[in-house]
Structure formats: C-alpha cells, structure tokens
Amino acid sequence: MRLDRLCRVFVLAVAFCAAPAWAFDLPELMGLLAKQKSGEARFTEQRFVHGLEGPLDASGTLSFDAPDKLVRRTLSPRIETMAVDGNTLTLSRGGRNRTLALDSMPELLGLVEAMRGTLTGDGATLQRYFKSTVTGAPAKWTLDLAPMDSRLAAQVRSIRISGRASDVLGLEMEFVGGDRSVMNISPNAPAPAPAATAPPGAAPSGAAGRTTP
C-alpha cells in the first residue's frame, strides 16, 4: 500500500512539474494586437485553384486604422483596391468604384472580420464569427479560425493567421472544394520620431560654455 501511494504521489509530482505555468490564449493575443492602433504592410499572395496548374500570384499593400478601417491595395497583376470602413465596402478597379454594405453579404463580412478583428485585437468580434484556437507563445503564435456561420462555412473551411508579438505575418485560407490562399505579410517599420528642434535663439547643442575668440 505504501509503495502504491508513493508511486501515485511521484506521478502527480511529475505531471505538475511538466505542466506549463500558464497558457498563451486568445485574450492575451488580442491584448498584444490591440497595442497597434494603425499599421501598413506589404503582402504577397498565392492562390491555389483546383484544376489550375501553378498558383495565381498577387502582391500589394495592406493598411488598417483601428477600430474598423482596412484597405487592401493590389498592385500586381492589376491595380485594384478593397477599402472597408465600418459596414461599407468599396471596390475600385480601372477607375470604376462599387460600394456595398458588408452585412448584406455574410460570407464576405466574416472574411473581413477575420482580418480586421485580428489586426485590431478585437477578440469579441472574432468569437462572434469563429471558433478560435491559439497556439504558440507571444514570440511566435498561430490563430486558427473555424467559421461558425453556416453561410461562411459553406465556402471557407478554415483560416490560419500567424505572427510575432503585435505583428501579423501570415494568412492562410482553405476553401470548400480544395482551393487555398497563402499570404505572406511584411509590416513596414514605423516612421522614426522627428528630431527635437531648439527654440529660436537657443545655442546649438554642444555650444554651451564656449566663448568667441
């Protein structure tokens, strides 16, 4: 009996020591992402379409301003812009614009909120549309999103977003039917803070204590 009890205590002790002290979860990830109130990045994208040999390539820029502005500007293979401001989506191509209400297209709204909600750290919105699973650590994390809306789930099987700290670095989408999209994102470095200027009449730095010969 004593040996059996000692074995159980030993197993529990090993399990306790092996367990992590904390788990990186969605609220913590959203807290990191919410620190970025705006941002700009370059992207390259490959779209693998069932039945086509080789991927379809695209590249361009992304920008966002919290809480609800997101712009994707494609520069190659042709110039086109998708701009989201609140519930309004504006598509621009070849000098022609088309404006739509996002809530009239639940499938598109879900895709927009996956990206916009992640970039702005809006966990409540993500959980409204997706079942979320976070893995990794702040230095290297992955967010897997499974659609809960039936209309979105009929088109999109899964979304995987990856990043480092407050930077989103990748977006992969798997569509029902076998198509797949892989986007690599390279955030632009923040602009350096402007140098402080001396008030009018002040001596240049390092001139204090000098006398004119």
C-alpha positions as CSV (number, residue, x, y, z in Angstrom):
1,M,0.0,0.0,0.0
2,R,2.8,2.4,0.9
3,L,4.6,1.7,-2.3
4,D,1.5,2.2,-4.4
5,R,0.8,5.5,-2.6
6,L,4.4,6.7,-3.2
7,C,4.1,5.8,-6.9
8,R,0.9,7.9,-7.3
9,V,2.5,10.9,-5.5
10,F,5.5,10.6,-7.8
11,V,3.3,10.5,-10.9
12,L,1.3,13.6,-9.7
13,A,4.5,15.5,-8.9
14,V,6.0,14.8,-12.4
15,A,2.7,15.8,-14.1
16,F,2.6,19.0,-12.1
17,C,6.2,20.0,-12.9
18,A,5.7,19.2,-16.6
19,A,2.6,21.4,-16.9
20,P,3.2,24.9,-18.1
21,A,2.7,27.7,-15.5
22,W,0.3,29.5,-18.0
23,A,-1.1,29.0,-21.4
24,F,-0.9,31.7,-24.1
25,D,-4.6,32.3,-25.0
26,L,-6.9,34.5,-27.1
27,P,-7.3,37.3,-24.6
28,E,-3.6,37.7,-24.2
29,L,-3.0,37.6,-28.0
30,M,-5.8,40.2,-28.5
31,G,-4.1,42.4,-25.9
32,L,-0.8,42.3,-27.8
33,L,-2.5,43.1,-31.2
34,A,-4.6,45.9,-29.7
35,K,-1.5,47.8,-29.0
36,Q,-1.2,48.6,-32.7
37,K,-3.7,51.3,-33.5
38,S,-2.7,51.5,-37.1
39,G,-0.2,49.9,-39.5
40,E,1.0,49.4,-43.0
41,A,2.5,46.3,-44.7
42,R,3.4,44.7,-48.0
43,F,1.9,41.4,-49.0
44,T,2.5,38.6,-51.5
45,E,-0.3,36.1,-52.1
46,Q,-0.5,32.8,-53.9
47,R,-3.9,31.4,-54.7
48,F,-4.0,27.6,-55.5
49,V,-7.1,26.9,-57.5
50,H,-8.4,23.4,-58.1
51,G,-7.9,22.4,-61.7
52,L,-5.3,25.0,-62.5
53,E,-1.6,24.2,-62.8
54,G,0.5,26.5,-60.7
55,P,-0.6,29.3,-58.3
56,L,-2.1,32.7,-59.1
57,D,0.2,35.3,-57.7
58,A,-0.7,38.8,-56.4
59,S,1.1,41.5,-54.4
60,G,0.3,44.8,-52.9
61,T,-0.1,46.7,-49.7
62,L,-2.3,46.4,-46.6
63,S,-3.2,49.2,-44.1
64,F,-5.5,49.5,-41.2
65,D,-6.7,52.0,-38.7
66,A,-8.5,50.8,-35.5
67,P,-11.2,50.1,-34.9
68,D,-12.8,49.4,-38.3
69,K,-10.8,50.6,-41.3
70,L,-9.0,48.2,-43.6
71,V,-7.5,48.7,-47.0
72,R,-6.1,46.1,-49.4
73,R,-4.5,47.6,-52.5
74,T,-3.4,45.1,-55.1
75,L,-0.6,46.3,-57.4
76,S,0.0,43.1,-59.3
77,P,-1.2,41.5,-61.6
78,R,-3.6,44.5,-61.9
79,I,-4.3,47.5,-59.7
80,E,-7.4,47.2,-57.6
81,T,-8.4,48.4,-54.1
82,M,-10.7,46.9,-51.5
83,A,-11.4,49.5,-48.8
84,V,-13.5,48.7,-45.7
85,D,-14.8,51.5,-43.4
86,G,-17.3,50.2,-40.8
87,N,-20.0,48.4,-42.6
88,T,-19.1,49.9,-46.0
89,L,-17.0,48.1,-48.6
90,T,-15.7,50.0,-51.6
91,L,-14.2,48.1,-54.6
92,S,-12.1,50.1,-57.1
93,R,-10.7,48.9,-60.4
94,G,-9.9,50.6,-63.7
95,G,-11.3,53.9,-62.5
96,R,-14.7,52.4,-61.5
97,N,-16.0,52.1,-58.0
98,R,-18.6,49.9,-56.4
99,T,-19.9,50.3,-52.9
100,L,-21.6,47.6,-50.9
101,A,-23.0,47.0,-47.4
102,L,-21.0,44.3,-45.7
103,D,-23.9,43.0,-43.7
104,S,-25.7,42.2,-46.9
105,M,-23.1,39.6,-47.6
106,P,-22.4,37.5,-44.5
107,E,-19.8,35.4,-46.2
108,L,-17.7,38.4,-47.1
109,L,-18.3,40.0,-43.8
110,G,-16.9,37.0,-42.0
111,L,-13.7,37.1,-44.1
112,V,-13.3,40.8,-43.5
113,E,-13.8,40.4,-39.8
114,A,-11.2,37.6,-39.6
115,M,-8.5,40.0,-40.8
116,R,-9.8,43.3,-39.3
117,G,-10.6,41.7,-35.9
118,T,-7.1,40.2,-35.7
119,L,-5.2,43.3,-36.8
120,T,-7.1,45.5,-34.3
121,G,-7.2,42.9,-31.4
122,D,-11.0,42.7,-31.4
123,G,-11.5,39.3,-29.8
124,A,-15.2,39.8,-29.2
125,T,-15.8,40.2,-33.0
126,L,-13.7,37.1,-33.8
127,Q,-15.6,35.0,-31.4
128,R,-18.9,36.1,-32.9
129,Y,-18.0,34.5,-36.2
130,F,-15.4,31.9,-35.5
131,K,-14.3,29.2,-33.1
132,S,-10.8,30.4,-32.2
133,T,-7.7,28.3,-31.2
134,V,-4.4,29.9,-30.2
135,T,-1.1,28.0,-30.1
136,G,2.5,29.1,-29.5
137,A,3.8,32.0,-27.5
138,P,4.0,35.8,-27.9
139,A,7.2,35.5,-29.8
140,K,5.6,33.1,-32.4
141,W,1.9,32.4,-32.4
142,T,-0.8,30.9,-34.6
143,L,-4.5,31.7,-34.5
144,D,-6.8,29.1,-36.1
145,L,-10.3,30.2,-37.0
146,A,-13.2,27.8,-37.8
147,P,-16.3,29.5,-39.2
148,M,-19.5,29.2,-37.1
149,D,-21.8,31.0,-39.6
150,S,-23.3,28.3,-41.9
151,R,-23.1,30.6,-45.0
152,L,-19.4,31.3,-44.4
153,A,-18.7,27.7,-43.5
154,A,-20.2,26.7,-46.9
155,Q,-17.4,28.5,-48.6
156,V,-14.5,28.7,-46.2
157,R,-13.2,25.6,-44.4
158,S,-10.5,27.2,-42.2
159,I,-8.4,30.3,-41.7
160,R,-5.0,30.3,-40.1
161,I,-3.3,33.6,-39.1
162,S,0.3,33.6,-37.8
163,G,2.5,36.3,-36.3
164,R,5.1,37.6,-33.9
165,A,4.1,39.8,-30.9
166,S,1.8,42.5,-32.3
167,D,2.7,41.8,-36.0
168,V,0.6,39.7,-38.3
169,L,2.9,37.9,-40.7
170,G,0.8,35.3,-42.5
171,L,-2.7,34.4,-43.5
172,E,-3.8,31.1,-45.0
173,M,-7.3,30.2,-46.1
174,E,-8.6,26.8,-47.1
175,F,-11.8,26.9,-49.1
176,V,-14.5,24.3,-49.5
177,G,-13.7,22.5,-52.7
178,G,-10.0,22.4,-52.4
179,D,-8.8,26.0,-53.3
180,R,-6.3,27.6,-51.0
181,S,-4.8,31.0,-50.4
182,V,-1.4,31.7,-48.8
183,M,-0.5,35.3,-47.9
184,N,2.9,36.5,-46.5
185,I,2.8,39.9,-44.8
186,S,5.8,42.1,-44.2
187,P,5.0,45.0,-41.8
188,N,6.5,48.4,-42.6
189,A,8.9,49.7,-40.0
190,P,7.3,52.6,-38.0
191,A,8.4,56.0,-39.1
192,P,11.2,57.5,-36.9
193,A,10.1,60.2,-34.4
194,P,11.0,63.7,-35.7
195,A,14.1,65.2,-34.1
196,A,13.6,67.8,-31.5
197,T,14.2,71.4,-32.7
198,A,15.8,74.0,-30.5
199,P,13.7,77.1,-29.7
200,P,14.6,80.3,-31.6
201,G,17.7,82.0,-30.2
202,A,18.9,78.9,-28.4
203,A,22.6,77.9,-28.8
204,P,23.3,74.8,-30.8
205,S,23.9,71.6,-29.0
206,G,27.4,71.4,-27.5
207,A,27.9,75.2,-27.8
208,A,27.2,75.9,-24.1
209,G,30.2,77.3,-22.2
210,R,32.1,78.3,-25.4
211,T,33.5,81.8,-25.8
212,T,34.2,83.6,-29.0
213,P,37.8,84.3,-29.5
